[in-house]
């Protein structure tokens, strides 16, 4: 199961990176989402939230992933309880990923409204060159009374 999860994480990161390197902003947003999902899956896999410990005979000795609750009448947490930090990290990562993707969508929408395309090559063609720069206003337009030396 860990091998399958490792392959899935690798595919998510590779696909997300590929999408980030494309010229379209829509593909950039999809790439951000894929990398966020890959990071969340990596945290779950690294934490080993639901794992079984098996002895030499093949019998299950302990199951990790039980809720971290202290039983009534006991003072300490029982063996096999899940660590609550990885799920908290994943929830935080989900919220941050959602905020980043939402901000990127708004930024791309506004850029598309201004430029009219989502292709980066066409956007760089809209940059001003030195010959296209606006001229400085003349003295008559600014109302300046200074005499040029």
C-alpha positions as CSV (number, residue, x, y, z in Angstrom):
1,X,0.0,0.0,0.0
2,X,2.9,2.4,0.8
3,X,4.4,1.8,-2.7
4,X,1.1,2.6,-4.3
5,X,0.8,5.8,-2.3
6,X,4.4,6.8,-3.1
7,X,3.7,6.3,-6.8
8,X,0.6,8.4,-6.5
9,X,2.4,11.2,-4.7
10,X,5.2,11.1,-7.3
11,X,2.6,11.3,-10.1
12,X,0.8,14.2,-8.5
13,X,4.0,16.2,-7.9
14,X,5.3,15.5,-11.4
15,X,2.0,16.4,-13.1
16,X,1.7,19.5,-11.0
17,X,5.2,20.7,-11.8
18,X,4.6,20.0,-15.5
19,X,1.4,22.0,-15.4
20,X,3.2,24.9,-13.6
21,X,5.7,25.1,-16.4
22,X,3.1,25.5,-19.2
23,X,2.3,28.9,-20.7
24,X,-1.4,29.0,-19.8
25,X,-2.6,30.4,-16.5
26,X,-5.4,27.9,-16.3
27,X,-2.8,25.1,-16.4
28,X,-0.9,27.0,-13.7
29,X,-3.9,26.9,-11.4
30,X,-4.4,23.2,-12.0
31,X,-0.7,22.6,-11.3
32,X,-1.0,24.4,-7.9
33,X,-4.0,22.2,-7.0
34,X,-2.2,19.0,-7.9
35,X,0.9,20.0,-5.9
36,X,-1.3,20.8,-2.9
37,X,-3.0,17.5,-3.1
38,X,0.3,15.7,-3.4
39,X,1.7,17.5,-0.3
40,X,-1.4,16.5,1.7
41,X,-1.1,12.9,0.7
42,X,2.6,13.0,1.5
43,X,1.9,14.1,5.0
44,X,-0.7,11.4,5.5
45,X,1.6,8.7,4.2
46,X,4.6,9.9,6.2
47,X,2.5,10.0,9.4
48,X,1.4,6.4,9.0
49,X,-2.0,7.2,10.5
50,X,-3.5,3.8,9.9
51,X,-0.8,1.1,10.1
52,X,-0.8,-2.5,11.5
53,X,2.2,-3.9,13.3
54,X,2.6,-7.6,12.5
55,X,4.8,-10.1,14.3
56,X,6.8,-13.0,12.8
57,X,3.8,-15.4,12.8
58,X,1.7,-12.9,10.8
59,X,-0.6,-12.0,13.6
60,X,-1.6,-8.4,14.1
61,X,0.1,-7.2,17.3
62,X,-1.0,-3.5,17.4
63,X,-3.0,-1.2,15.2
64,X,-1.9,2.4,15.1
65,X,-4.6,4.9,14.3
66,X,-7.0,4.6,17.1
67,X,-8.5,7.9,18.3
68,X,-6.2,9.6,20.8
69,X,-8.7,9.3,23.8
70,X,-7.7,8.5,27.3
71,X,-9.9,5.7,28.6
72,X,-12.0,6.2,31.7
73,X,-10.0,5.6,34.9
74,X,-6.6,5.8,33.2
75,X,-4.1,8.6,33.4
76,X,-2.1,8.0,30.2
77,X,-2.9,7.6,26.5
78,X,-3.1,3.9,25.4
79,X,-0.8,2.3,22.9
80,X,-1.6,2.6,19.2
81,X,-3.2,6.0,19.4
82,X,-2.9,8.2,16.4
83,X,-0.8,11.3,16.5
84,X,-3.1,14.3,16.2
85,X,-0.5,16.6,14.6
86,X,-0.6,15.3,11.0
87,X,-4.3,15.7,10.6
88,X,-4.0,19.2,12.0
89,X,-1.2,20.0,9.5
90,X,-3.3,18.6,6.6
91,X,-6.3,20.8,7.6
92,X,-4.1,23.8,7.7
93,X,-2.5,22.9,4.4
94,X,-5.9,22.5,2.8
95,X,-7.0,26.0,3.9
96,X,-3.8,27.6,2.7
97,X,-3.9,25.8,-0.6
98,X,-7.5,26.9,-1.1
99,X,-6.6,30.5,-0.3
100,X,-3.6,30.4,-2.8
101,X,-5.7,28.9,-5.6
102,X,-8.6,31.4,-4.9
103,X,-6.2,34.3,-5.1
104,X,-4.6,33.0,-8.2
105,X,-8.0,32.6,-9.9
106,X,-8.9,36.2,-9.1
107,X,-5.5,37.4,-10.3
108,X,-5.8,35.4,-13.6
109,X,-9.3,36.7,-14.2
110,X,-8.2,40.3,-13.8
111,X,-5.2,39.7,-16.0
112,X,-7.4,38.1,-18.7
113,X,-9.8,41.1,-18.5
114,X,-6.9,43.6,-19.0
115,X,-4.8,41.7,-21.6
116,X,-7.4,39.5,-23.3
117,X,-5.4,36.3,-23.3
118,X,-4.0,33.7,-20.8
119,X,-1.0,32.8,-22.9
120,X,2.3,34.1,-21.4
121,X,4.0,34.6,-24.8
122,X,1.2,36.8,-26.0
123,X,1.3,38.8,-22.7
124,X,4.9,39.6,-23.1
125,X,4.1,41.0,-26.6
126,X,2.0,43.7,-24.9
127,X,4.9,45.1,-22.9
128,X,6.0,48.6,-23.8
129,X,9.3,49.0,-25.6
130,X,11.4,52.1,-25.6
131,X,9.9,53.3,-28.8
132,X,6.3,52.8,-27.6
133,X,6.9,54.7,-24.3
134,X,4.7,57.8,-23.9
135,X,6.4,61.1,-24.6
136,X,7.0,63.6,-21.8
137,X,4.5,66.4,-21.8
138,X,5.6,69.7,-23.2
139,X,5.8,72.9,-21.2
140,X,2.5,74.2,-22.6
141,X,0.7,71.1,-21.4
142,X,2.1,71.2,-17.9
143,X,1.7,74.9,-17.5
144,X,5.3,75.4,-16.5
145,X,6.9,78.8,-16.8
146,X,10.5,77.7,-16.5
147,X,12.8,78.5,-19.3
148,X,14.9,75.7,-20.6
149,X,18.7,76.3,-20.4
